[in-house]
Amino acid sequence: MTELLQQVINGLSLGAIYALIALGYTMVYGVLRFINFAHSDVFMLGAFTAFYSSRALGRWGFAGGGFLGGLLVLVISMAACAVIGVLIERLAYRPLRKRSTLTVLITAIGVSLFLQNGGQMVFGVNPKAFPNIFPSQTFKLGGLVINSNQLVVLGVALALLSALHWIVQRTRIGTAMRAVSFNATAASLVGIDTNRIISFTFGLGSALAGAGGVLYGMNYPSIEPLMGNSPGLKAFIAAVLGGIGSLPGAALGGMVLGFVETGVSGTRWSTYRDAVAFAILIGILLFRPAGLLGRNRIEKV
């Protein structure tokens, strides 16, 4: 029972990170109907922004393990990634909006490779040790071992998910996002600036990816320019599992995948944890393509 509870805690922490990244995938898909494969590299840039901003702020006594300093680093990383996401949409995707889906997909892969190789040139190819941006302590409750970083991950993830739900469901711009997702042409006819809404969606999704990069660095404290490949693919699997285009589905899919991965890691089949994740993707595409919370769409051809 103790081992099971330990795996549940680990699964919650990992699943929360996957959920934050998956939300960016599903938001962009919900508005534009394509997968932004550069999203995983925005996740990487969020981790590196936290790395360098923490070092810079530490010189003035704002960071270095303090809670307020850690929140400041998190906000800076989210803001930087939001700006990067908006720039990617404006420079790479907007000119191709009326082109075929395949063209946009190839462009997304190209942007991803550009960010990866640019990151290697700017940050170097060697892994860097991620700093303790929040106070780190380890607690023992019976046989359970809980790190304070895991609690921070869960708290930040829940706060961001709640904020996202409020934005989408309770604000005018959230209503506009849902309108564009439902029918972009009709939304533009009633006066909604679709370009502004799409840019906002990219910025919001990228900010969540940046937060995911910071939280990932806290729990797996080694970052490098290719670090987004594996978490990005698994977050994409989580989005498909929950139902691509569904925000609650992305959160649910991230949690389910986190539990599955940590559960497999606690068995003798731990070396197959990545294979299990992709097996889930294949299974969901075969037996329930719409995902757990997704809906089948009827499209005119």
Secondary structure, DSSP 8 states (H G I E B T S, - for coil): -HHHHHHHHHHHHHHHHHHHHHHHHHHHHHHHSS--TTHHHHHHHHHHHHHHHHHHHHTTTS-SS-HHHHHHHHHHHHHHHHHHHHHHIIIIIGGGTTS-HHHHHHHHHHHHHHHHHHHHHHH-SS-EE----S---EEEETTEEEEHHHHHHHHHHHHHHHHHHHHHHHSHHHHHHHHHHH-HHHHHHTT--HHHHHHHHHHHHHHHHHHHHHHHHHHS-EE-TTTTHHHHHHHHHHHHHH-TT-HHHHHHHHHHHHHHHHHHHTSTTGGGHHHHHHHHHHHHHHH-TT-SS--------
